[in-house]
């Protein structure tokens, strides 16, 4: 089930009809030969390894492979669970194919995600250690299709403001490569259906993968059910119908509902364009012409979907086309090029300096440039050393998330920063905790630092699902959850909704409040932000940029020297990122109304509160008093520090954390010893 083959005949100009077939059948192993006789020179063939670059348009790897007229070309797609859903093995399959076709080159897209970079590295290692009848091992050639035509990635600024000032030219998409026509006299094999792939993934699931089922139900649905079971009143009711049990092999798929014939979408309920390159480009054309109206049935269907997907101004583009771009059905620069060409056609061949003529054009350009920027940041972090810790990239719901991991053995610890911060805020905690015998993970939440800042509705439930999926997909074992400020509240939500993921919960000057005898828990509703909240966010951003150092020193009352240039510079850098204003807008819509004591009760595990008593943001004395009166099982440690004790007095916090985790881990060890 891991590999499917299609065999193609001699090189001929492919007809448009057959090119469409090839696009739609690219999830398979396609053997193409542009020579009429077998190649006898070892290592002459080229393998084009498709992973999530499922197209022939604007495909630099494929174009380079077919550039040599006498070179046989072997496009390959492997159904590898690390690419589809998190696990699998492509190394043996690639090695076997390379030997079968006597390949000298393997073209593959450059990766930023840690998991996929590992897949490519393992393939390269297996090739270098293999023996080949024709001599030297094949060479892997990485390709990419950047939107900006930069010469040296290491010289690209990580400041978006400075990056824009360089005014790099935009790269032009490549034309579709000319491929061999199908030889219908040969057995073309078969491409698996979506249901077959689901069955394959289910059958190959290991016992450890059962955790994946935790991701099938949304945080909101779980919370509603908990409130209903405990007979606690809320401002919403539990829906009797839910799509939460739908399982898919890619990103959130929305494949529930009745299938539609001749549709751009998989089902009535889906908001994601599905199909090959031609269908996606046709959908893009319909999207750009949203204000023009249409008599085309498929275009009208897309226009109807736009209204549902536009939960925020401009949010519809990523909802509709994000998965297609992520899967490589179309490239970012192809989508950008078609959008700009449409805009020029509307304006007699010119681009107005005063903005774009339609909201869909603006939404498309903003979203594409945002995706490209965070891809550049992620790629740059992989090719040049940044910071004190190795930077890894994880893709969550299509968004690029930065994290780090330090430590070889011991209990797992996950550190979660506060609002406006990033994983580097734990700069003097990560290695020290790891040195004390722990595996330490630190994540930069979506919307902060160098992680992607998409145009979405940010909320405590949104970020709690991010933590849940990170623990399930990346850490793959229960963790000690440690969070500061809003990060502490998000950790409390994650522990309260999915208790099996947390060994213990540690809150460092956490947001949220204790509500005695709670009988009503209001749930925040996703709502469209107003022009006023956006204006407020822009003004607040300008204010924070001008006052960031002074504000931070108020948060570090006992050691203001800890507010150094690297910390200030990173915060200011992130404030210029595309999407930063959208994240700041969420401040005006936060509703941290779920009581901490409700979450503590739902978690039922061990909880430690470390409170900096000189915190200017919260009334520490009152908070500690409420915790002692209404959360008797919570242990509290008071420190002479401000809002970020982990960074202001890291040695004290590190000692408290390690003593706490040692205490938690001793009990299971003793129980195991008694059982033996």
MOVENLIN-V480694 format. One record per pair of residues at least 6 apart in sequence whose C-alpha atoms are under 8 Angstrom apart, sorted by the first residue. I is the first residue (numbers start at 1). J is the second residue. If there is no record, write none. Layout:
BEGIN
i=I j=J
i=I j=J
END
This chain:
BEGIN
i=1 j=79
i=1 j=200
i=2 j=78
i=2 j=79
i=2 j=80
i=3 j=28
i=3 j=29
i=3 j=77
i=3 j=78
i=3 j=79
i=3 j=93
i=4 j=28
i=4 j=29
i=4 j=77
i=4 j=78
i=4 j=189
i=4 j=190
i=4 j=191
i=5 j=28
i=5 j=29
i=5 j=30
i=5 j=31
i=5 j=188
i=5 j=189
i=5 j=190
i=6 j=28
i=6 j=29
i=6 j=30
i=6 j=31
i=6 j=187
i=6 j=188
i=6 j=189
i=6 j=190
i=7 j=30
i=7 j=31
i=7 j=32
i=7 j=182
i=7 j=183
i=7 j=186
i=7 j=187
i=7 j=188
i=8 j=30
i=8 j=31
i=8 j=32
i=8 j=33
i=8 j=180
i=8 j=181
i=8 j=182
i=8 j=183
i=8 j=186
i=9 j=32
i=9 j=33
i=9 j=180
i=9 j=181
i=9 j=182
i=9 j=183
i=10 j=32
i=10 j=33
i=10 j=34
i=10 j=35
i=10 j=36
i=10 j=180
i=10 j=181
i=10 j=183
i=11 j=32
i=11 j=33
i=11 j=34
i=11 j=35
i=11 j=36
i=11 j=179
i=11 j=180
i=11 j=181
i=12 j=178
i=12 j=179
i=12 j=180
i=12 j=181
i=13 j=178
i=13 j=179
i=13 j=180
i=13 j=181
i=14 j=178
i=14 j=179
i=14 j=180
i=14 j=181
i=15 j=181
i=18 j=181
i=18 j=182
i=20 j=276
i=20 j=277
i=20 j=278
i=23 j=54
i=23 j=55
i=23 j=56
i=23 j=276
i=23 j=277
i=24 j=275
i=24 j=276
i=25 j=191
i=26 j=54
i=26 j=55
i=26 j=77
i=27 j=54
i=27 j=77
i=27 j=78
i=27 j=191
i=28 j=76
i=28 j=77
i=28 j=78
i=28 j=191
i=29 j=74
i=29 j=75
i=29 j=76
i=29 j=77
i=29 j=78
i=30 j=74
i=30 j=75
i=30 j=76
i=30 j=77
i=31 j=73
i=31 j=74
i=31 j=75
i=31 j=76
i=32 j=72
i=32 j=73
i=32 j=74
i=32 j=75
i=32 j=179
i=32 j=180
i=33 j=71
i=33 j=72
i=33 j=73
i=33 j=74
i=33 j=180
i=34 j=69
i=34 j=70
i=34 j=71
i=34 j=72
i=34 j=73
i=34 j=180
i=35 j=69
i=35 j=70
i=35 j=71
i=35 j=72
i=39 j=45
i=39 j=72
i=41 j=134
i=42 j=102
i=42 j=103
i=42 j=104
i=42 j=133
i=42 j=134
i=42 j=135
i=43 j=102
i=43 j=103
i=43 j=104
i=43 j=105
i=43 j=134
i=43 j=136
i=43 j=138
i=44 j=71
i=44 j=72
i=44 j=102
i=44 j=103
i=44 j=104
i=44 j=105
i=45 j=71
i=45 j=72
i=45 j=73
i=45 j=74
i=45 j=101
i=45 j=102
i=45 j=103
i=45 j=104
i=45 j=105
i=46 j=65
i=46 j=71
i=46 j=72
i=46 j=73
i=46 j=74
i=46 j=103
i=46 j=104
i=46 j=105
i=46 j=106
i=46 j=107
i=47 j=65
i=47 j=73
i=47 j=74
i=47 j=75
i=47 j=76
i=47 j=98
i=47 j=103
i=47 j=105
i=47 j=106
i=47 j=107
i=48 j=61
i=48 j=62
i=48 j=65
i=48 j=73
i=48 j=74
i=48 j=75
i=48 j=76
i=48 j=106
i=48 j=107
i=48 j=108
i=49 j=75
i=49 j=76
i=49 j=77
i=49 j=106
i=49 j=107
i=49 j=108
i=49 j=109
i=50 j=75
i=50 j=76
i=50 j=77
i=50 j=78
i=50 j=108
i=50 j=109
i=51 j=77
i=51 j=78
i=51 j=83
i=51 j=108
i=51 j=109
i=52 j=326
i=52 j=327
i=52 j=328
i=53 j=59
i=53 j=109
i=53 j=327
i=53 j=328
i=53 j=329
i=54 j=327
i=54 j=328
i=54 j=329
i=54 j=330
i=55 j=276
i=55 j=277
i=55 j=328
i=55 j=329
i=55 j=330
i=56 j=62
i=56 j=176
i=56 j=177
i=57 j=174
i=57 j=175
i=57 j=176
i=57 j=177
i=57 j=277
i=57 j=330
i=58 j=145
i=58 j=173
i=58 j=174
i=58 j=175
i=58 j=176
i=58 j=330
i=58 j=331
i=58 j=334
i=59 j=145
i=59 j=174
i=59 j=176
i=59 j=177
i=60 j=143
i=60 j=144
i=60 j=145
i=60 j=174
i=61 j=107
i=61 j=108
i=61 j=109
i=61 j=142
i=61 j=143
i=61 j=144
i=62 j=107
i=62 j=177
i=63 j=176
i=63 j=177
i=65 j=71
i=65 j=73
i=65 j=107
i=66 j=72
i=66 j=73
i=66 j=177
i=66 j=178
i=66 j=179
i=78 j=90
i=78 j=93
i=79 j=90
i=80 j=87
i=80 j=88
i=80 j=89
i=80 j=90
i=81 j=87
i=81 j=88
i=81 j=89
i=81 j=201
i=82 j=88
i=82 j=89
i=82 j=115
i=82 j=116
i=83 j=116
i=84 j=249
i=84 j=250
i=85 j=201
i=85 j=249
i=85 j=250
i=86 j=473
i=90 j=119
i=90 j=123
i=91 j=119
i=91 j=122
i=91 j=123
i=91 j=126
i=94 j=123
i=95 j=123
i=95 j=126
i=95 j=127
i=98 j=138
i=99 j=132
i=102 j=134
i=103 j=138
i=104 j=137
i=104 j=138
i=104 j=139
i=105 j=138
i=105 j=139
i=105 j=140
i=105 j=141
i=106 j=138
i=106 j=139
i=106 j=140
i=106 j=141
i=107 j=140
i=107 j=141
i=107 j=142
i=107 j=143
i=108 j=140
i=108 j=141
i=108 j=142
i=108 j=143
i=109 j=142
i=109 j=143
i=109 j=144
i=110 j=142
i=110 j=143
i=110 j=144
i=111 j=117
i=111 j=379
i=112 j=375
i=112 j=378
i=112 j=379
i=112 j=382
i=112 j=393
i=113 j=392
i=113 j=393
i=113 j=394
i=113 j=395
i=114 j=392
i=114 j=393
i=114 j=394
i=115 j=394
i=124 j=140
i=127 j=137
i=127 j=138
i=128 j=137
i=128 j=138
i=130 j=137
i=131 j=137
i=145 j=331
i=145 j=333
i=146 j=171
i=146 j=332
i=146 j=333
i=146 j=372
i=147 j=170
i=147 j=171
i=147 j=172
i=147 j=332
i=147 j=333
i=147 j=372
i=148 j=168
i=148 j=169
i=148 j=170
i=148 j=171
i=149 j=168
i=149 j=169
i=149 j=170
i=149 j=171
i=150 j=156
i=150 j=168
i=150 j=169
i=153 j=380
i=154 j=380
i=154 j=383
i=154 j=384
i=156 j=163
i=157 j=163
i=158 j=377
i=158 j=573
i=159 j=573
i=159 j=574
i=159 j=576
i=159 j=577
i=160 j=373
i=160 j=573
i=160 j=576
i=160 j=577
i=160 j=578
i=161 j=576
i=161 j=577
i=171 j=333
i=172 j=333
i=172 j=334
i=172 j=337
i=173 j=333
i=173 j=334
i=173 j=337
i=197 j=249
i=198 j=248
i=198 j=249
i=201 j=249
i=208 j=476
i=211 j=472
i=212 j=472
i=212 j=473
i=214 j=498
i=215 j=465
i=215 j=468
i=215 j=469
i=216 j=244
i=216 j=245
i=216 j=246
i=216 j=247
i=217 j=244
i=217 j=245
i=218 j=244
i=218 j=465
i=219 j=461
i=219 j=462
i=219 j=464
i=219 j=465
i=219 j=497
i=220 j=461
i=221 j=238
i=222 j=497
i=223 j=497
i=224 j=236
i=224 j=237
i=224 j=238
i=225 j=238
i=227 j=233
i=227 j=234
i=227 j=521
i=228 j=238
i=232 j=518
i=232 j=519
i=232 j=520
i=232 j=521
i=233 j=519
i=233 j=520
i=233 j=521
i=234 j=520
i=234 j=521
i=234 j=522
i=234 j=523
i=235 j=521
i=235 j=522
i=235 j=523
i=236 j=522
i=236 j=523
i=243 j=256
i=246 j=255
i=246 j=256
i=251 j=323
i=251 j=397
i=251 j=398
i=252 j=397
i=253 j=270
i=253 j=272
i=254 j=267
i=254 j=269
i=254 j=270
i=254 j=271
i=254 j=272
i=255 j=266
i=255 j=267
i=255 j=269
i=255 j=270
i=256 j=267
i=256 j=268
i=256 j=269
i=256 j=270
i=257 j=267
i=257 j=268
i=257 j=269
i=257 j=270
i=258 j=267
i=258 j=268
i=258 j=269
i=259 j=266
i=259 j=267
i=259 j=268
i=260 j=266
i=260 j=267
i=260 j=268
i=262 j=298
i=263 j=298
i=264 j=273
i=264 j=274
i=264 j=275
i=264 j=279
i=264 j=280
i=264 j=283
i=264 j=298
i=264 j=302
i=265 j=271
i=265 j=272
i=265 j=273
i=265 j=274
i=265 j=275
i=266 j=272
i=266 j=273
i=266 j=274
i=271 j=305
i=271 j=309
i=271 j=319
i=271 j=320
i=272 j=319
i=272 j=320
i=272 j=321
i=272 j=322
i=272 j=323
i=273 j=280
i=273 j=283
i=273 j=320
i=273 j=321
i=273 j=323
i=273 j=324
i=274 j=280
i=274 j=324
i=276 j=329
i=277 j=329
i=277 j=330
i=280 j=321
i=280 j=324
i=280 j=329
i=280 j=330
i=281 j=330
i=281 j=335
i=283 j=299
i=283 j=302
i=284 j=335
i=286 j=299
i=286 j=302
i=286 j=303
i=287 j=299
i=287 j=302
i=287 j=303
i=287 j=306
i=287 j=360
i=288 j=339
i=288 j=342
i=288 j=358
i=288 j=360
i=288 j=361
i=289 j=360
i=290 j=303
i=290 j=360
i=291 j=358
i=293 j=300
i=294 j=300
i=306 j=316
i=306 j=320
i=307 j=316
i=309 j=315
i=309 j=316
i=309 j=319
i=309 j=320
i=310 j=316
i=311 j=527
i=311 j=528
i=312 j=455
i=312 j=456
i=312 j=457
i=312 j=528
i=312 j=529
i=313 j=363
i=314 j=359
i=314 j=360
i=314 j=362
i=314 j=363
i=314 j=364
i=314 j=367
i=314 j=455
i=315 j=363
i=315 j=455
i=315 j=456
i=316 j=363
i=317 j=360
i=317 j=363
i=317 j=364
i=317 j=367
i=318 j=367
i=322 j=398
i=323 j=398
i=324 j=330
i=325 j=331
i=325 j=332
i=326 j=398
i=332 j=368
i=332 j=372
i=333 j=368
i=335 j=368
i=336 j=364
i=336 j=365
i=336 j=368
i=339 j=361
i=339 j=364
i=339 j=365
i=340 j=361
i=340 j=365
i=343 j=350
i=343 j=351
i=343 j=356
i=343 j=357
i=343 j=361
i=344 j=350
i=344 j=351
i=355 j=362
i=356 j=362
i=367 j=454
i=367 j=455
i=370 j=454
i=370 j=578
i=370 j=579
i=371 j=452
i=374 j=400
i=374 j=450
i=374 j=451
i=374 j=452
i=375 j=400
i=377 j=450
i=378 j=393
i=378 j=400
i=378 j=402
i=378 j=450
i=381 j=391
i=382 j=391
i=382 j=392
i=387 j=424
i=388 j=427
i=389 j=404
i=389 j=405
i=389 j=406
i=390 j=404
i=390 j=405
i=391 j=402
i=391 j=403
i=391 j=404
i=392 j=402
i=392 j=403
i=392 j=404
i=392 j=405
i=393 j=400
i=393 j=401
i=393 j=402
i=393 j=403
i=394 j=400
i=394 j=401
i=394 j=402
i=394 j=403
i=395 j=401
i=396 j=466
i=396 j=469
i=399 j=446
i=399 j=451
i=399 j=452
i=399 j=454
i=400 j=446
i=400 j=451
i=400 j=452
i=401 j=443
i=401 j=444
i=401 j=445
i=401 j=446
i=401 j=450
i=401 j=451
i=401 j=452
i=402 j=443
i=402 j=444
i=402 j=445
i=402 j=450
i=402 j=451
i=403 j=423
i=403 j=441
i=403 j=442
i=403 j=443
i=403 j=444
i=404 j=423
i=404 j=441
i=404 j=442
i=404 j=443
i=405 j=439
i=405 j=440
i=405 j=441
i=405 j=442
i=406 j=430
i=406 j=431
i=406 j=434
i=406 j=439
i=406 j=440
i=406 j=441
i=407 j=431
i=407 j=434
i=407 j=435
i=407 j=437
i=407 j=438
i=407 j=439
i=407 j=440
i=408 j=438
i=408 j=439
i=409 j=437
i=409 j=438
i=409 j=439
i=410 j=437
i=410 j=438
i=410 j=439
i=411 j=437
i=411 j=438
i=411 j=439
i=411 j=479
i=411 j=480
i=411 j=665
i=412 j=438
i=412 j=439
i=412 j=440
i=412 j=441
i=412 j=475
i=412 j=477
i=412 j=478
i=412 j=479
i=412 j=480
i=413 j=438
i=413 j=439
i=413 j=440
i=413 j=441
i=413 j=479
i=413 j=480
i=413 j=481
i=413 j=482
i=414 j=440
i=414 j=441
i=414 j=442
i=414 j=443
i=414 j=479
i=414 j=480
i=414 j=481
i=414 j=482
i=415 j=423
i=415 j=426
i=415 j=440
i=415 j=441
i=415 j=442
i=415 j=443
i=415 j=481
i=415 j=482
i=415 j=483
i=416 j=423
i=416 j=442
i=416 j=443
i=416 j=444
i=416 j=445
i=416 j=481
i=416 j=482
i=416 j=483
i=416 j=484
i=416 j=487
i=416 j=488
i=416 j=491
i=417 j=423
i=417 j=425
i=417 j=426
i=417 j=443
i=417 j=444
i=417 j=445
i=417 j=483
i=417 j=484
i=417 j=485
i=417 j=486
i=417 j=487
i=417 j=488
i=418 j=483
i=418 j=484
i=418 j=485
i=418 j=486
i=418 j=487
i=418 j=488
i=419 j=448
i=419 j=485
i=419 j=486
i=419 j=487
i=420 j=448
i=420 j=449
i=420 j=571
i=421 j=444
i=421 j=448
i=421 j=449
i=421 j=571
i=422 j=443
i=422 j=444
i=422 j=445
i=422 j=448
i=422 j=449
i=422 j=450
i=423 j=442
i=423 j=443
i=423 j=444
i=423 j=449
i=425 j=567
i=425 j=647
i=426 j=442
i=426 j=646
i=426 j=647
i=427 j=647
i=428 j=647
i=428 j=650
i=429 j=646
i=429 j=647
i=429 j=650
i=429 j=651
i=429 j=654
i=430 j=440
i=430 j=441
i=430 j=442
i=431 j=440
i=432 j=654
i=433 j=440
i=433 j=654
i=433 j=658
i=434 j=440
i=436 j=658
i=441 j=475
i=444 j=450
i=444 j=451
i=445 j=451
i=445 j=463
i=445 j=466
i=446 j=452
i=446 j=453
i=446 j=454
i=446 j=463
i=447 j=453
i=447 j=454
i=447 j=579
i=447 j=580
i=447 j=583
i=448 j=574
i=448 j=580
i=449 j=570
i=449 j=571
i=449 j=574
i=450 j=574
i=453 j=577
i=453 j=578
i=453 j=579
i=453 j=580
i=453 j=582
i=453 j=583
i=454 j=579
i=455 j=579
i=455 j=582
i=456 j=582
i=457 j=526
i=457 j=527
i=457 j=586
i=458 j=583
i=458 j=586
i=459 j=586
i=459 j=590
i=460 j=489
i=460 j=490
i=460 j=493
i=460 j=590
i=460 j=592
i=461 j=490
i=461 j=493
i=463 j=490
i=464 j=490
i=464 j=491
i=464 j=493
i=464 j=494
i=465 j=494
i=467 j=491
i=467 j=494
i=468 j=494
i=468 j=498
i=468 j=501
i=471 j=477
i=471 j=478
i=471 j=479
i=471 j=501
i=472 j=501
i=477 j=501
i=478 j=500
i=478 j=501
i=478 j=502
i=478 j=503
i=479 j=501
i=479 j=502
i=479 j=503
i=479 j=504
i=480 j=502
i=480 j=503
i=480 j=504
i=480 j=505
i=480 j=506
i=480 j=661
i=481 j=491
i=481 j=495
i=481 j=502
i=481 j=503
i=481 j=504
i=481 j=505
i=481 j=506
i=482 j=488
i=482 j=491
i=482 j=505
i=482 j=506
i=482 j=507
i=482 j=508
i=483 j=489
i=483 j=490
i=483 j=491
i=483 j=506
i=483 j=507
i=483 j=508
i=483 j=510
i=484 j=507
i=484 j=508
i=484 j=509
i=484 j=510
i=484 j=644
i=485 j=507
i=485 j=508
i=485 j=509
i=485 j=510
i=485 j=511
i=485 j=643
i=485 j=644
i=486 j=510
i=486 j=511
i=486 j=512
i=487 j=510
i=487 j=511
i=488 j=506
i=488 j=507
i=488 j=508
i=488 j=509
i=488 j=510
i=488 j=511
i=489 j=507
i=489 j=510
i=489 j=511
i=489 j=512
i=489 j=596
i=491 j=505
i=492 j=505
i=492 j=596
i=492 j=599
i=492 j=600
i=493 j=599
i=495 j=501
i=495 j=502
i=495 j=505
i=495 j=599
i=495 j=603
i=496 j=599
i=496 j=600
i=496 j=601
i=496 j=602
i=496 j=603
i=496 j=604
i=497 j=599
i=497 j=602
i=497 j=603
i=498 j=603
i=499 j=602
i=499 j=603
i=499 j=604
i=499 j=605
i=503 j=605
i=503 j=606
i=503 j=664
i=504 j=605
i=504 j=606
i=504 j=607
i=504 j=664
i=505 j=605
i=505 j=606
i=505 j=607
i=505 j=608
i=506 j=607
i=506 j=608
i=506 j=609
i=506 j=610
i=507 j=607
i=507 j=608
i=507 j=609
i=507 j=610
i=508 j=609
i=508 j=610
i=508 j=611
i=508 j=612
i=508 j=644
i=508 j=645
i=508 j=646
i=509 j=609
i=509 j=610
i=509 j=611
i=509 j=612
i=509 j=615
i=509 j=643
i=509 j=644
i=509 j=645
i=511 j=592
i=512 j=592
i=512 j=593
i=512 j=594
i=512 j=595
i=512 j=596
i=513 j=593
i=513 j=595
i=513 j=596
i=513 j=623
i=514 j=595
i=514 j=596
i=514 j=597
i=514 j=623
i=514 j=626
i=514 j=627
i=514 j=630
i=515 j=595
i=515 j=596
i=515 j=597
i=516 j=630
i=518 j=595
i=518 j=598
i=521 j=593
i=521 j=594
i=521 j=595
i=522 j=593
i=522 j=594
i=523 j=591
i=523 j=593
i=523 j=594
i=524 j=590
i=524 j=591
i=524 j=593
i=529 j=585
i=533 j=585
i=533 j=588
i=534 j=581
i=534 j=582
i=534 j=585
i=536 j=585
i=537 j=581
i=537 j=582
i=537 j=584
i=537 j=585
i=538 j=581
i=541 j=575
i=541 j=581
i=541 j=584
i=545 j=572
i=545 j=575
i=548 j=568
i=548 j=572
i=549 j=563
i=549 j=568
i=552 j=563
i=553 j=560
i=553 j=563
i=554 j=560
i=554 j=616
i=554 j=642
i=555 j=615
i=555 j=616
i=555 j=617
i=555 j=642
i=555 j=643
i=555 j=644
i=556 j=562
i=556 j=563
i=556 j=641
i=556 j=642
i=556 j=643
i=556 j=644
i=556 j=648
i=557 j=614
i=557 j=641
i=557 j=642
i=558 j=640
i=558 j=641
i=558 j=642
i=558 j=648
i=559 j=648
i=559 j=649
i=562 j=647
i=562 j=648
i=574 j=580
i=575 j=581
i=597 j=630
i=597 j=631
i=600 j=607
i=606 j=633
i=606 j=634
i=606 j=664
i=607 j=633
i=607 j=634
i=607 j=635
i=608 j=634
i=608 j=635
i=608 j=636
i=608 j=637
i=608 j=660
i=609 j=634
i=609 j=635
i=609 j=636
i=609 j=637
i=610 j=636
i=610 j=637
i=610 j=638
i=610 j=639
i=610 j=653
i=611 j=620
i=611 j=624
i=611 j=636
i=611 j=637
i=611 j=638
i=611 j=639
i=611 j=641
i=611 j=645
i=612 j=620
i=612 j=638
i=612 j=639
i=612 j=640
i=612 j=641
i=612 j=642
i=612 j=643
i=612 j=644
i=612 j=645
i=613 j=620
i=613 j=621
i=613 j=638
i=613 j=639
i=613 j=640
i=613 j=641
i=613 j=642
i=614 j=620
i=614 j=640
i=614 j=641
i=614 j=642
i=614 j=643
i=615 j=641
i=615 j=642
i=615 j=643
i=616 j=642
i=616 j=643
i=617 j=643
i=624 j=636
i=627 j=634
i=628 j=634
i=639 j=645
i=641 j=648
i=641 j=649
i=642 j=648
i=645 j=653
i=646 j=653
i=646 j=654
END
